[in-house]
Amino acid sequence: EHIIERLCIIIRGDWCVDEKRNDTLTWFSAAEQSIDALFVVSEEPEVECADIIRKMTGTTFGYSGEKKTLCHSLRLARFFFVLGHIALKLLVHTEYLSSSLLRANAKKSLKQQEIADDANERKKAEGVDVTMSNNEAIEAELGVAAEIEAENERRFADISEQEILGRGIIENFIPLLVRVIGNDGGNFKSDILQQTS
């Protein structure tokens, strides 16, 4: 718990002074490694990441009720960096969970097939003809397993597209990202900000 708190502090860049460019330059590597570590040590990294983004949104743009009209370019650069790196890590994490589920389902199917094969061997030993029912069972099992696998893949793709990229993390900041990348009104000239967005 204490380690996760420390990682979150590093990731948020609470120690960075906006006017000190060197603080932010040093912070990038520390933040990247801390985000990577968070996904290793936390049981639910998505919860920690949501909290990090929520707090950084508040310190960058103002908390509800108090909207900031100006934001330092280095603070905004740190925010975009964290936003992007967390989104990538969440996509990788979601893919990992998806493949873990597929492996677990495959292991379960294999175990069920072994049990069915053992039962068929016992029936054969008793002189019962199991070829037709065995073939039908295999075809049914393959069809059901393929359906379940396809549904799980769709579900994880939906999570990735909708929750992480769509209405979740990234979508809320797309208009601002577009303005920063396009250097709207010449207000976003910082090379660090341009690189992180």
Solvent accessible surface area in square Angstrom, and as a share of the most:
residue,aa,sasa,rsa
1,E,162,0.72
2,H,116,0.52
3,I,111,0.56
4,I,28,0.14
5,E,92,0.41
6,R,132,0.48
7,L,22,0.11
8,C,8,0.05
9,I,64,0.32
10,I,57,0.29
11,I,0,0.00
12,R,41,0.15
13,G,4,0.04
14,D,83,0.43
15,W,107,0.38
16,C,10,0.06
17,V,67,0.39
18,D,19,0.10
19,E,132,0.59
20,K,117,0.49
21,R,112,0.41
22,N,110,0.56
23,D,29,0.15
24,T,0,0.00
25,L,81,0.40
26,T,85,0.49
27,W,0,0.00
28,F,35,0.14
29,S,59,0.38
30,A,36,0.28
31,A,0,0.00
32,E,75,0.34
33,Q,120,0.53
34,S,7,0.04
35,I,0,0.00
36,D,51,0.26
37,A,35,0.28
38,L,0,0.00
39,F,28,0.12
40,V,125,0.72
41,V,73,0.42
42,S,12,0.08
43,E,170,0.76
44,E,101,0.45
45,P,1,0.01
46,E,74,0.33
47,V,82,0.47
48,E,44,0.20
49,C,1,0.00
50,A,44,0.34
51,D,44,0.23
52,I,0,0.00
53,I,18,0.09
54,R,151,0.55
55,K,84,0.36
56,M,7,0.03
57,T,39,0.22
58,G,5,0.05
59,T,52,0.30
60,T,1,0.00
61,F,49,0.20
62,G,6,0.06
63,Y,109,0.41
64,S,108,0.70
65,G,84,0.80
66,E,95,0.43
67,K,152,0.64
68,K,92,0.39
69,T,136,0.79
70,L,155,0.77
71,C,45,0.27
72,H,69,0.31
73,S,36,0.23
74,L,11,0.05
75,R,63,0.23
76,L,8,0.04
77,A,0,0.00
78,R,4,0.01
79,F,2,0.01
80,F,5,0.02
81,F,43,0.18
82,V,1,0.00
83,L,3,0.02
84,G,29,0.28
85,H,32,0.14
86,I,0,0.00
87,A,5,0.04
88,L,110,0.55
89,K,46,0.20
90,L,13,0.07
91,L,47,0.23
92,V,96,0.55
93,H,36,0.16
94,T,12,0.07
95,E,113,0.51
96,Y,127,0.48
97,L,79,0.39
98,S,8,0.05
99,S,34,0.22
100,S,35,0.23
101,L,64,0.32
102,L,49,0.24
103,R,135,0.49
104,A,56,0.44
105,N,44,0.22
106,A,62,0.48
107,K,150,0.64
108,K,124,0.53
109,S,33,0.21
110,L,108,0.54
111,K,117,0.50
112,Q,82,0.36
113,Q,51,0.22
114,E,81,0.36
115,I,104,0.53
116,A,41,0.32
117,D,59,0.31
118,D,78,0.41
119,A,29,0.23
120,N,21,0.11
121,E,103,0.46
122,R,146,0.53
123,K,93,0.40
124,K,106,0.45
125,A,92,0.72
126,E,135,0.60
127,G,66,0.63
128,V,74,0.43
129,D,121,0.63
130,V,6,0.03
131,T,82,0.47
132,M,133,0.60
133,S,66,0.42
134,N,36,0.18
135,N,81,0.42
136,E,97,0.43
137,A,56,0.44
138,I,64,0.33
139,E,124,0.56
140,A,61,0.48
141,E,58,0.26
142,L,117,0.58
143,G,39,0.37
144,V,83,0.48
145,A,36,0.28
146,A,61,0.47
147,E,127,0.57
148,I,84,0.43
149,E,77,0.35
150,A,40,0.31
151,E,79,0.36
152,N,7,0.04
153,E,87,0.39
154,R,136,0.50
155,R,119,0.43
156,F,34,0.14
157,A,45,0.35
158,D,78,0.41
159,I,66,0.33
160,S,20,0.13
161,E,101,0.45
162,Q,85,0.38
163,E,74,0.33
164,I,10,0.05
165,L,77,0.38
166,G,22,0.21
167,R,152,0.55
168,G,19,0.19
169,I,30,0.15
170,I,33,0.17
171,E,80,0.36
172,N,103,0.53
173,F,24,0.10
174,I,80,0.40
175,P,89,0.56
176,L,38,0.19
177,L,29,0.14
178,V,95,0.55
179,R,115,0.42
180,V,0,0.00
181,I,102,0.52
182,G,57,0.54
183,N,51,0.26
184,D,65,0.34
185,G,71,0.68
186,G,30,0.29
187,N,106,0.54
188,F,26,0.11
189,K,152,0.65
190,S,28,0.18
191,D,69,0.36
192,I,6,0.03
193,L,1,0.01
194,Q,59,0.26
195,Q,145,0.65
196,T,29,0.17
197,S,36,0.23
